[in-house]
Amino acid sequence: MNDDRAQFWALYLTRFAEGFGFIALVTLLPYYINELDPSGTTVLGVSISAGLIIGMYTTGFTIAQTVAVVPLAWAGDRFDKRTVLLAVVGLGAVVYGLFPLVDSSASLILIRALQGVAVTGAGLMTLSLVGQIAERGTRANYIGKANAASFSASIFGSLGAGGMYGAFGFGPIFGIIVAIVVVAWLACLGYLEEDETRIEGFPFTGLALNRRILTLSTFRFQYAFSVTLVRNWVPIFAGVTAAQGGLGYTTSGLAVALTVTAEKFTNMLCQPFTGRLSDGYGRALFVFAGGGAYGLVALAVPFAPAVGAELGLPASYPLFGDLSAAFLPLVALSGLLGVADSFREPASMALFADEGTSEGGVASSFGIRELVWRPGSVIAPLLGGWLMVEVSMASVFYVGGAFALAGVGTFLLVLIHFHGAQALTRW
């Protein structure tokens, strides 16, 4: 039991390191947009708009994730997950050390692609090992704790990146990230036991036809568009200039950081509790309720300025300076997004872990989970960049909310048709 506890804590620390680095980049993204000032260009006779280049800041990351999923998941099932985890965490330390060298849109996209490989590998291996070590009836609870560690890092990473950028620039932020990643690597080296499971063949083939995975994928495929749009564009909405459709909180990095942190904080607080509930009361119900609530809150985000004005909220705050009346409503809505997603995430992950362990290939099961997410995570940033420039900032959130609501509707219809109405509470 003590050995298992030490392994869990090493994995939680790795999730912390992964979350810290990831959210620091999300928080700094509007500053990269403002500093690099991307403009349209032509490559091999093809015109690329500024909006698509902005989208590539995220899509370069997600394309690399997509390419990396299958080989990393296969390696995790076929060989030692601990060794694979050590390799990708080590890669992450190198990658974060390269970010201060960014001096153009091309270099940012390239280094973000390398970050995508490191983040994907760390995520797949940590979740696979948590799901493998935990017993079936406790998996959502342990996965919720692992995700809470990631979200706690998101809080510190967002606040730290937003607060330090104005005073020190990019360099010291990434020095701290590298140090945290190295500590996580040492913890995995010292406390994780060798993974003795070995899965011959190609587990993706059988798991891709698993009925529960197929049913859940009808939701997850559409929901990926929603979360990618909303999660990436909340800080962009807060940080970019008014001329680009944002609220222009660039004079206060803490304001953007707090907006991002609100979602992470509520998600961190709720996930261990909601994970435990989904272990006992049915995971499909939590996926349905969380996804639907997320879509409704996303639709409300563009109304933050109107809500703030209607309530007569202040436009300036101590430590933050002059902002706008939309600040508090936007922070509150971001927090509600975290609450909604905390119901969905551990339940969804536990379903994939259950099917993977019972079918022989937990890393491949999480790999399929990642692959289903990839089309949305690759296409949505391009769509969001285009909508932001060519239509409006608000349209990004309307489209994101619509994807979530369409996803839960499809999931409910497929679930009832193929598994019966009782599956909503029995899964």
C-alpha positions as CSV (number, residue, x, y, z in Angstrom):
1,M,0.0,0.0,0.0
2,N,2.9,2.4,0.9
3,D,4.5,1.6,-2.5
4,D,1.3,2.4,-4.3
5,R,0.9,5.6,-2.4
6,A,4.4,6.7,-3.4
7,Q,3.7,5.8,-7.1
8,F,0.5,7.8,-7.0
9,W,2.3,10.8,-5.6
10,A,5.1,10.6,-8.2
11,L,2.4,10.5,-10.9
12,Y,0.5,13.4,-9.3
13,L,3.7,15.4,-9.3
14,T,4.2,14.7,-13.0
15,R,0.7,15.8,-13.7
16,F,1.5,18.9,-11.8
17,A,4.6,19.6,-13.9
18,E,2.7,18.9,-17.2
19,G,-0.2,21.2,-16.1
20,F,2.2,24.0,-15.0
21,G,4.0,24.2,-18.3
22,F,0.9,23.8,-20.4
23,I,-1.1,26.6,-18.7
24,A,1.8,29.0,-18.6
25,L,1.9,28.8,-22.4
26,V,-1.9,29.3,-22.7
27,T,-1.6,32.4,-20.4
28,L,1.3,33.8,-22.3
29,L,-0.3,33.2,-25.7
30,P,-2.0,36.7,-26.0
31,Y,1.4,38.3,-25.2
32,Y,3.0,36.3,-28.0
33,I,0.2,37.4,-30.3
34,N,0.8,41.1,-29.3
35,E,4.6,40.8,-29.4
36,L,4.9,38.8,-32.6
37,D,2.1,40.7,-34.3
38,P,1.3,38.0,-36.9
39,S,0.2,39.2,-40.3
40,G,-1.0,37.5,-43.5
41,T,1.6,35.9,-45.8
42,T,1.9,33.8,-48.9
43,V,3.5,30.3,-48.9
44,L,4.0,28.5,-52.2
45,G,1.3,30.7,-53.8
46,V,-1.2,30.0,-51.0
47,S,-2.4,33.1,-49.0
48,I,-2.4,32.5,-45.2
49,S,-4.4,35.1,-43.2
50,A,-3.3,36.5,-39.8
51,G,-6.2,34.7,-38.3
52,L,-5.0,31.3,-39.5
53,I,-1.5,32.1,-38.2
54,I,-2.9,32.8,-34.8
55,G,-4.8,29.5,-35.0
56,M,-1.5,27.7,-35.9
57,Y,-0.1,28.8,-32.5
58,T,-2.4,26.2,-31.0
59,T,-2.9,23.9,-34.0
60,G,0.9,23.3,-34.4
61,F,0.7,21.9,-30.8
62,T,-2.3,19.7,-31.5
63,I,-1.1,18.4,-34.9
64,A,2.1,17.1,-33.1
65,Q,-0.1,15.6,-30.4
66,T,-2.1,13.8,-33.0
67,V,0.9,12.3,-34.7
68,A,2.4,11.2,-31.4
69,V,-0.6,9.5,-29.9
70,V,-0.5,6.1,-31.6
71,P,3.2,5.3,-31.3
72,L,3.4,6.5,-27.7
73,A,0.3,4.6,-26.6
74,W,1.5,1.5,-28.5
75,A,4.9,1.8,-26.8
76,G,3.3,2.1,-23.4
77,D,1.3,-1.1,-23.8
78,R,4.1,-3.0,-25.5
79,F,7.0,-2.0,-23.3
80,D,7.5,-0.3,-19.9
81,K,5.3,2.7,-19.3
82,R,7.7,4.0,-16.8
83,T,10.5,4.2,-19.4
84,V,8.3,5.9,-21.9
85,L,7.2,8.4,-19.2
86,L,10.8,9.2,-18.3
87,A,11.6,9.8,-22.0
88,V,8.8,12.2,-22.7
89,V,9.2,14.1,-19.4
90,G,12.9,14.6,-20.2
91,L,11.9,15.9,-23.6
92,G,9.6,18.4,-21.9
93,A,12.4,19.8,-19.9
94,V,14.4,20.4,-23.0
95,V,11.5,22.0,-24.9
96,Y,10.6,24.4,-22.2
97,G,14.2,25.6,-22.1
98,L,13.8,26.5,-25.8
99,F,10.8,28.8,-25.5
100,P,12.8,31.9,-24.5
101,L,14.5,31.6,-27.9
102,V,11.2,32.3,-29.8
103,D,11.6,35.3,-32.2
104,S,9.0,34.6,-34.9
105,S,5.7,32.9,-35.5
106,A,7.5,30.0,-37.2
107,S,9.7,29.3,-34.3
108,L,6.8,29.5,-31.8
109,I,4.8,27.0,-33.9
110,L,7.8,24.6,-34.2
111,I,8.6,24.6,-30.4
112,R,4.9,24.3,-29.5
113,A,4.8,21.2,-31.7
114,L,7.6,19.7,-29.7
115,Q,5.7,20.6,-26.6
116,G,2.7,18.8,-28.0
117,V,4.7,15.5,-28.2
118,A,6.0,15.9,-24.6
119,V,2.6,16.8,-23.1
120,T,0.8,14.0,-25.0
121,G,3.3,11.4,-23.8
122,A,3.2,12.6,-20.2
123,G,-0.6,12.7,-20.2
124,L,-1.0,9.2,-21.7
125,M,1.5,7.5,-19.5
126,T,0.5,9.1,-16.2
127,L,-3.2,8.4,-16.7
128,S,-2.5,4.9,-17.9
129,L,-0.4,4.1,-14.9
130,V,-3.0,5.7,-12.5
131,G,-5.7,3.6,-14.1
132,Q,-3.6,0.5,-14.0
133,I,-2.5,0.8,-10.4
134,A,-6.0,1.8,-9.0
135,E,-8.7,-0.8,-8.6
136,R,-11.8,-0.7,-10.9
137,G,-14.2,0.8,-8.3
138,T,-11.9,3.6,-7.4
139,R,-10.5,4.7,-10.7
140,A,-12.5,7.9,-11.2
141,N,-11.6,9.0,-7.7
142,Y,-7.8,8.5,-8.3
143,I,-8.0,10.0,-11.8
144,G,-9.9,13.0,-10.3
145,K,-7.0,13.4,-7.8
146,A,-4.5,13.2,-10.7
147,N,-6.4,15.8,-12.6
148,A,-6.7,18.0,-9.5
149,A,-2.9,18.0,-9.3
150,S,-2.8,19.2,-12.9
151,F,-5.3,21.9,-12.3
152,S,-3.5,23.1,-9.1
153,A,-0.4,23.5,-11.3
154,S,-2.5,25.4,-13.7
155,I,-3.4,27.9,-11.0
156,F,0.2,28.5,-10.0
157,G,1.4,28.4,-13.6
158,S,-1.2,30.9,-14.8
159,L,-0.7,33.3,-11.9
160,G,3.0,33.0,-12.0
161,A,3.3,33.5,-15.8
162,G,0.9,36.4,-15.8
163,G,2.5,38.1,-12.8
164,M,6.1,37.5,-13.8
165,Y,5.8,38.4,-17.5
166,G,5.4,42.2,-16.9
167,A,8.4,42.3,-14.6
168,F,10.8,39.8,-16.1
169,G,9.7,38.8,-19.6
170,F,9.6,35.2,-20.8
171,G,13.0,33.8,-19.7
172,P,12.6,33.4,-15.9
173,I,9.1,31.8,-16.3
174,F,10.5,29.0,-18.4
175,G,13.5,28.6,-16.1
176,I,11.0,27.8,-13.3
177,I,9.0,25.4,-15.5
178,V,12.2,23.5,-16.4
179,A,13.1,23.1,-12.7
180,I,9.7,21.7,-11.9
181,V,9.8,19.2,-14.8
182,V,13.2,18.0,-13.7
183,V,12.0,17.4,-10.2
184,A,9.0,15.4,-11.6
185,W,11.4,13.3,-13.7
186,L,13.5,12.5,-10.6
187,A,10.4,11.5,-8.7
188,C,9.4,9.1,-11.4
189,L,12.9,7.7,-11.6
190,G,13.0,7.1,-7.9
191,Y,9.5,5.9,-6.9
192,L,7.7,4.4,-10.0
193,E,8.0,0.6,-10.2
194,E,8.8,-1.1,-13.5
195,D,5.7,-1.8,-15.5
196,E,5.6,-5.5,-16.1
197,T,2.5,-5.6,-18.3
198,R,3.3,-6.4,-21.9
199,I,0.6,-6.3,-24.6
200,E,1.4,-8.1,-27.8
201,G,-0.1,-7.0,-31.1
202,F,-2.0,-3.8,-31.7
203,P,-4.7,-3.3,-29.1
204,F,-6.1,-0.3,-30.9
205,T,-7.8,-2.6,-33.4
206,G,-10.1,-4.3,-30.8
207,L,-10.7,-1.3,-28.6
208,A,-11.7,0.8,-31.6
209,L,-14.8,-1.4,-32.0
210,N,-15.6,-1.5,-28.3
211,R,-19.3,-0.5,-28.0
212,R,-18.9,1.7,-24.9
213,I,-15.9,3.5,-26.4
214,L,-17.8,4.1,-29.7
215,T,-20.8,5.4,-27.8
216,L,-18.8,7.8,-25.7
217,S,-16.8,8.9,-28.8
218,T,-20.0,10.3,-30.4
219,F,-20.0,12.9,-27.6
220,R,-16.2,13.3,-27.3
221,F,-15.6,14.0,-31.0
222,Q,-17.9,17.1,-30.9
223,Y,-17.1,18.2,-27.4
224,A,-13.4,18.5,-28.4
225,F,-14.4,21.5,-30.7
226,S,-16.2,23.1,-27.8
227,V,-13.5,22.8,-25.2
228,T,-10.7,23.8,-27.5
229,L,-12.5,26.9,-28.7
230,V,-13.7,28.0,-25.3
231,R,-10.6,27.1,-23.2
232,N,-8.2,28.8,-25.6
233,W,-10.3,31.8,-26.4
234,V,-11.3,32.9,-22.8
235,P,-7.7,34.2,-22.1
236,I,-7.5,35.6,-25.7
237,F,-10.8,37.3,-25.2
238,A,-9.5,38.8,-21.9
239,G,-6.1,39.7,-23.2
240,V,-6.1,40.9,-26.8
241,T,-6.7,44.5,-27.7
242,A,-10.2,45.9,-28.2
243,A,-9.5,46.4,-31.9
244,Q,-9.2,42.6,-32.2
245,G,-12.5,42.0,-30.3
246,G,-11.0,41.5,-26.8
247,L,-11.3,43.3,-23.5
248,G,-7.7,44.5,-23.7
249,Y,-6.4,43.5,-20.2
250,T,-2.8,43.5,-21.5
251,T,-1.8,46.1,-19.0
252,S,-2.5,43.6,-16.2
253,G,-1.1,40.1,-16.7
254,L,-2.7,39.2,-13.4
255,A,-6.2,39.9,-14.8
256,V,-5.7,37.5,-17.6
257,A,-4.2,35.0,-15.2
258,L,-7.1,35.2,-12.8
259,T,-9.5,34.7,-15.6
260,V,-7.8,31.5,-16.6
261,T,-7.2,30.4,-13.0
262,A,-10.9,30.6,-12.1
263,E,-11.7,27.6,-14.3
264,K,-8.7,25.6,-13.1
265,F,-9.4,26.4,-9.4
266,T,-13.1,25.2,-9.5
267,N,-12.2,22.2,-11.5
268,M,-9.4,21.3,-9.1
269,L,-11.7,21.6,-6.1
270,C,-14.5,19.6,-7.6
271,Q,-12.8,16.7,-9.5
272,P,-11.9,14.4,-6.5
273,F,-15.4,14.8,-5.2
274,T,-17.2,14.4,-8.6
275,G,-14.9,11.5,-9.5
276,R,-15.9,9.7,-6.3
277,L,-19.6,10.4,-7.0
278,S,-19.3,9.0,-10.6
279,D,-17.7,5.8,-9.2
280,G,-20.9,5.3,-7.2
281,Y,-23.8,6.8,-9.2
282,G,-23.0,6.2,-12.9
283,R,-20.4,7.8,-15.2
284,A,-22.5,8.3,-18.3
285,L,-24.9,10.6,-16.3
286,F,-21.9,12.8,-15.2
287,V,-20.6,13.0,-18.8
288,F,-24.0,14.1,-20.1
289,A,-24.7,16.6,-17.3
290,G,-21.2,18.1,-17.3
291,G,-21.1,18.5,-21.1
292,G,-24.5,20.1,-21.4
293,A,-23.7,22.6,-18.6
294,Y,-20.4,23.5,-20.2
295,G,-22.1,24.4,-23.5
296,L,-24.7,26.6,-21.8
297,V,-22.0,28.5,-19.8
298,A,-19.9,28.9,-23.0
299,L,-22.8,30.6,-24.7
300,A,-23.0,33.2,-21.9
301,V,-19.3,34.3,-22.1
302,P,-19.7,37.0,-24.7
303,F,-22.4,38.6,-22.5
304,A,-19.9,39.4,-19.7
305,P,-19.6,43.1,-20.7
306,A,-23.4,43.5,-20.8
307,V,-23.8,41.8,-17.4
308,G,-21.1,43.9,-15.8
309,A,-22.7,47.1,-17.2
310,E,-26.2,46.1,-16.1
311,L,-25.0,45.3,-12.5
312,G,-23.0,48.5,-12.4
313,L,-19.7,46.7,-11.5
314,P,-16.5,48.7,-11.1
315,A,-14.1,49.1,-14.0
316,S,-10.9,49.3,-11.9
317,Y,-9.5,47.2,-9.1
318,P,-6.6,47.5,-6.6
319,L,-3.5,45.6,-8.0
320,F,-5.2,45.2,-11.4
321,G,-5.6,48.8,-12.5
322,D,-8.2,49.9,-15.1
323,L,-10.0,47.0,-16.6
324,S,-13.8,47.0,-17.4
325,A,-17.1,46.1,-15.8
326,A,-16.9,42.7,-17.6
327,F,-14.0,41.5,-15.4
328,L,-15.9,39.9,-12.5
329,P,-18.6,38.3,-14.7
330,L,-15.9,36.8,-17.0
331,V,-14.1,35.4,-13.9
332,A,-17.3,34.0,-12.6
333,L,-18.2,32.4,-15.9
334,S,-14.7,30.9,-16.2
335,G,-15.2,29.4,-12.8
336,L,-18.6,27.9,-13.8
337,L,-16.9,26.3,-16.9
338,G,-14.5,24.5,-14.4
339,V,-17.4,23.2,-12.3
340,A,-19.2,21.9,-15.4
341,D,-16.2,20.2,-16.8
342,S,-15.3,18.6,-13.4
343,F,-18.4,16.4,-13.7
344,R,-17.5,15.2,-17.2
345,E,-13.8,14.7,-17.1
346,P,-13.1,12.0,-14.4
347,A,-16.2,10.0,-15.4
348,S,-15.1,10.0,-19.0
349,M,-11.5,9.0,-18.2
350,A,-12.6,6.2,-15.9
351,L,-14.8,4.7,-18.6
352,F,-11.8,4.6,-20.9
353,A,-9.7,3.1,-18.2
354,D,-12.3,0.5,-17.4
355,E,-12.5,-0.7,-21.0
356,G,-8.8,-0.6,-21.5
357,T,-7.9,-2.7,-18.5
358,S,-10.6,-5.3,-19.1
359,E,-9.7,-5.5,-22.9
360,G,-5.9,-5.5,-22.3
361,G,-4.4,-2.2,-23.4
362,V,-5.1,0.7,-21.0
363,A,-2.6,3.0,-22.8
364,S,-4.2,2.2,-26.2
365,S,-7.6,3.0,-24.7
366,F,-6.4,6.4,-23.6
367,G,-4.7,6.7,-27.0
368,I,-8.1,6.2,-28.7
369,R,-9.5,8.8,-26.3
370,E,-6.9,11.2,-27.5
371,L,-7.4,10.4,-31.2
372,V,-11.1,11.1,-31.0
373,W,-10.2,14.5,-29.5
374,R,-7.7,15.4,-32.1
375,P,-9.8,16.5,-35.1
376,G,-11.5,19.1,-32.8
377,S,-8.3,20.2,-31.2
378,V,-6.6,20.6,-34.6
379,I,-9.4,22.2,-36.6
380,A,-11.0,24.3,-33.8
381,P,-8.1,26.8,-33.3
382,L,-8.1,27.5,-37.1
383,L,-11.8,27.9,-37.0
384,G,-11.5,30.2,-33.9
385,G,-8.8,32.3,-35.4
386,W,-10.9,32.8,-38.6
387,L,-14.1,33.5,-36.6
388,M,-12.3,36.0,-34.4
389,V,-10.9,38.0,-37.3
390,E,-13.6,37.6,-40.0
391,V,-16.8,37.4,-37.9
392,S,-16.5,38.4,-34.3
393,M,-15.0,37.4,-30.9
394,A,-18.5,36.4,-29.6
395,S,-19.0,34.0,-32.5
396,V,-16.2,31.8,-31.2
397,F,-18.1,31.1,-28.0
398,Y,-21.4,30.7,-29.7
399,V,-19.9,28.0,-32.0
400,G,-18.1,26.4,-29.0
401,G,-21.3,26.2,-27.0
402,A,-23.3,24.8,-29.9
403,F,-20.7,22.0,-30.3
404,A,-21.1,20.9,-26.6
405,L,-24.9,20.9,-26.8
406,A,-24.9,18.9,-30.0
407,G,-22.4,16.5,-28.5
408,V,-24.5,15.7,-25.4
409,G,-27.7,15.4,-27.5
410,T,-26.0,12.9,-29.8
411,F,-24.6,11.0,-26.9
412,L,-28.0,10.7,-25.2
413,L,-29.7,9.4,-28.4
414,V,-27.0,6.8,-29.2
415,L,-26.9,5.7,-25.5
416,I,-30.6,5.1,-25.3
417,H,-30.9,3.5,-28.7
418,F,-28.1,1.0,-28.3
419,H,-27.8,0.5,-24.6
420,G,-31.2,1.4,-23.2
421,A,-32.4,4.4,-21.1
422,Q,-31.0,2.7,-17.9
423,A,-27.4,3.0,-19.2
424,L,-27.4,6.7,-18.3
425,T,-27.3,5.8,-14.6
426,R,-25.8,2.3,-14.8
427,W,-22.6,3.0,-16.7
